[in-house]
C-alpha cells in the first residue's frame, strides 16, 4: 500500500546490514494485513561492494535472512496472527526479493 512503509537500515563498519521494515499490504482480494520483519545481510567485502553498485550477484555469495510477523483483523487471514515466518532474501538490481516460509 503506498505511503504505509517504514524501512530502517543500519550498516556496520564490516558491511553487515541490519534491517527493520514495517508495511501494510493488500491481497488481490482487497484484504489488508500488516507485516513487520527484521533481518541481516552480510558477505565478503567485494560481494557487498558489487551489491552496493547495483550489480547482479549470485545469492549464494552472501547471507540475507529475515524474521517476519503479521497482524490482521481480516477473519479469512486470521491465521497470519498466529504464525512466525522466515525469509531468504536476494538483492537483484531491481530491489530485494524474498522467499517466505511459515515456521510450523
Secondary structure by P-SEA (a helix, b strand, c coil): ccccbbbbbbbccccbbbbbbbbccccccbbbbbbbbcccccccaaaaaaaaaccccccccbbbbbbbccccccccccccccbbbbbbbbbcccbbbbbccccc
